[in-house]
Amino acid sequence: MSRDWFPTKARFLSSGRARQTPLAIWVQGRWLEVRLLGEELVAPLEGPGHLRRYRLEDRGGRRWELRQDQEGWLCRGLH
């Protein structure tokens, strides 16, 4: 599995507290259901504000990192 970042799509469950929880990520032409392991806000290298980063695990036990980018979402496998 590549550890390089790649553009992806993500499906979220939204709660009433204006927080989002990832439910699935688009990897190699299909949706992978995931569960949330951790979440953090990080400062971007350029520009103001904060971007979200999630640590996820799919049903097969593979771990993923999903991060917000200026134009959408990026993903990479962690192991």
Summary of the structure (lengths in Angstrom):
residues: 79
radius of gyration: 12.3
end to end distance: 7.0
largest distance: 36.8
contacts: 189
relative contact order: 0.29
helix: 0%
strand: 63%
